[in-house]
Amino acid sequence: MGVTRFAMVGGLAGAVMSMTTGWLITGYLCHRFQRATPMTWRQEIWVQHALAVLLSGIGGITLGTLDAKVGWSHASSTSALLFAALIWGATAGPVIAIVATYVNMHRMVVAGLLLEWFLFAVGVSLACWRWAT
């Protein structure tokens, strides 16, 4: 149950969550709503997608390390879900909501980002509970 194992599992889970739920929610389901605010978005190239996966992996490493230090998700899947909800509620949720108040984004894009990052926190936390403990 060392910190290194949590960080590795969290990083891998973060990258996988970015490539799966991130693609499904933001890249597929909510992507069409980006056309409503074309001046908000940059031209998409593969480097941006690769950077997003890398940064998600780093986020997963951070979340896994925090999980190892706090130790909430060790007990059960329920505690892992609670840990994910608390982390999301303290970090990604408010940040996305605050940015959306200042940046011109369609509300469905905002909803998709909120859902994507909530599922990211849940996926990483559950992966740490399942494979790092």
Rosetta blueprint (number, residue, H / E / L):
1 M L
2 G L
3 V H
4 T H
5 R H
6 F H
7 A H
8 M H
9 V H
10 G H
11 G H
12 L H
13 A H
14 G H
15 A H
16 V H
17 M H
18 S H
19 M H
20 T H
21 T H
22 G H
23 W H
24 L H
25 I H
26 T H
27 G H
28 Y H
29 L H
30 C L
31 H H
32 R H
33 F H
34 Q H
35 R H
36 A H
37 T L
38 P H
39 M H
40 T H
41 W L
42 R L
43 Q L
44 E L
45 I L
46 W H
47 V H
48 Q H
49 H H
50 A H
51 L H
52 A H
53 V H
54 L H
55 L H
56 S H
57 G H
58 I H
59 G H
60 G H
61 I H
62 T H
63 L H
64 G H
65 T H
66 L H
67 D H
68 A H
69 K H
70 V H
71 G L
72 W H
73 S H
74 H H
75 A L
76 S L
77 S H
78 T H
79 S H
80 A H
81 L H
82 L H
83 F H
84 A H
85 A H
86 L H
87 I H
88 W H
89 G H
90 A H
91 T L
92 A H
93 G H
94 P H
95 V H
96 I H
97 A H
98 I H
99 V H
100 A H
101 T H
102 Y H
103 V L
104 N L
105 M L
106 H L
107 R H
108 M H
109 V H
110 V H
111 A H
112 G H
113 L H
114 L H
115 L H
116 E H
117 W H
118 F H
119 L H
120 F H
121 A H
122 V H
123 G H
124 V H
125 S H
126 L H
127 A H
128 C H
129 W H
130 R H
131 W H
132 A H
133 T L
